[in-house]
Structure formats: C-alpha cells, structure tokens
C-alpha cells in the first residue's frame, strides 16, 4: 500500500500533531514499511496451524470488593477540590 505525504499530513491532523516536512517523509517511509509487513503477514496461510498453550481462564478472577476509606480520603485530600466524596479535576477535552 502506497502512503502519500498527504496521507501522513491527514493522519497528523487527525491526531492533532504538528509535523515538519522532514517528519512527514520519515513517517511516510515508516508507515509504508509497516503496511508492507502487515501485507506479508496476511499472505501467510495459517489454516492448518493449531493453537497451543491456550488457557481460556487465565484472565478470569473473582471480583472482590476492597475498601480502604483512610487511603481514599488521603488521595482525595491531595486534590484542590472534592465533590460527593470524589476528587474534582479539570475537564479534559
């Protein structure tokens, strides 16, 4: 897949990044190499490959409520404001 300088500039704009002409060239080369590598991986036939070492329950754990009121209060105290027993922070857009 060919990545143009316009593609890189658009991606940078969407990511709200400022990029110089030099960086556009660097990112263009890197993105082309990345997409070429992905295409190579996609071309590999994995139909007969069997999964190994799969543990479907490895990520499962029982949820246990833990309460540390003193720790929570000390963390809230580190902030300038508190509302409804929560630390109040500035809005992030």
C-alpha positions as CSV (number, residue, x, y, z in Angstrom):
1,X,0.0,0.0,0.0
2,X,1.4,3.3,-1.0
3,X,1.3,6.0,1.7
4,X,1.4,9.6,0.3
5,X,2.6,12.7,2.1
6,X,-1.0,13.9,2.0
7,X,-2.0,10.7,3.9
8,X,0.6,11.4,6.6
9,X,-0.4,15.0,6.9
10,X,-4.1,14.0,7.3
11,X,-3.2,11.4,9.9
12,X,-1.2,14.0,11.8
13,X,-4.1,16.5,11.6
14,X,-6.5,13.8,13.0
15,X,-4.0,13.0,15.8
16,X,-3.7,16.8,16.4
17,X,0.1,16.6,15.8
18,X,2.3,19.1,14.2
19,X,4.8,17.6,11.8
20,X,7.6,19.1,9.8
21,X,8.3,18.2,6.2
22,X,11.2,16.1,7.4
23,X,9.0,14.2,9.8
24,X,6.4,13.7,7.1
25,X,9.0,12.0,5.0
26,X,10.2,9.8,7.9
27,X,6.6,8.8,8.9
28,X,5.7,8.1,5.2
29,X,8.6,5.6,5.0
30,X,7.8,4.0,8.3
31,X,4.1,3.7,7.5
32,X,4.8,2.1,4.1
33,X,7.2,-0.4,5.8
34,X,4.5,-1.2,8.4
35,X,1.8,-1.8,5.9
36,X,4.1,-3.9,3.7
37,X,4.9,-6.0,6.8
38,X,1.2,-6.4,7.6
39,X,0.5,-7.5,4.0
40,X,3.3,-10.1,4.3
41,X,1.7,-11.4,7.5
42,X,-1.8,-11.5,5.9
43,X,-0.4,-13.6,3.0
44,X,0.7,-16.4,5.3
45,X,-1.6,-19.4,5.2
46,X,-2.5,-20.3,8.8
47,X,-5.4,-22.7,8.1
48,X,-3.6,-25.8,9.4
49,X,-1.9,-24.0,12.4
50,X,-3.3,-25.3,15.7
51,X,-3.3,-23.1,18.8
52,X,-1.1,-24.1,21.6
53,X,-0.8,-23.1,25.3
54,X,-4.2,-21.6,25.3
55,X,-5.7,-21.1,28.8
56,X,-9.1,-19.6,28.4
57,X,-9.5,-19.0,32.1
58,X,-6.1,-17.3,32.7
59,X,-7.6,-13.8,32.7
60,X,-10.6,-14.7,34.9
61,X,-10.7,-13.8,38.5
62,X,-13.3,-13.3,41.1
63,X,-14.3,-9.7,41.8
64,X,-13.8,-8.9,45.4
65,X,-14.8,-5.5,46.7
66,X,-11.9,-3.9,48.6
67,X,-12.4,-0.8,50.8
68,X,-9.8,1.4,52.2
69,X,-11.6,4.5,53.5
70,X,-8.4,6.1,55.0
71,X,-6.4,5.6,51.8
72,X,-9.3,7.0,49.7
73,X,-9.6,10.1,52.0
74,X,-5.9,10.7,51.8
75,X,-5.9,10.5,48.0
76,X,-8.9,12.9,47.8
77,X,-7.1,15.3,50.1
78,X,-4.2,15.6,47.6
79,X,-6.6,17.4,45.2
80,X,-7.6,21.0,45.4
81,X,-11.4,20.3,45.4
82,X,-13.7,17.5,46.4
83,X,-17.3,16.8,45.4
84,X,-19.5,14.0,46.5
85,X,-16.6,12.2,48.1
86,X,-14.7,12.3,44.8
87,X,-11.7,14.3,43.8
88,X,-12.7,17.1,41.5
89,X,-10.4,17.6,38.5
90,X,-10.4,20.0,35.5
91,X,-12.5,19.0,32.4
92,X,-10.4,17.2,29.7
93,X,-11.4,17.7,26.1
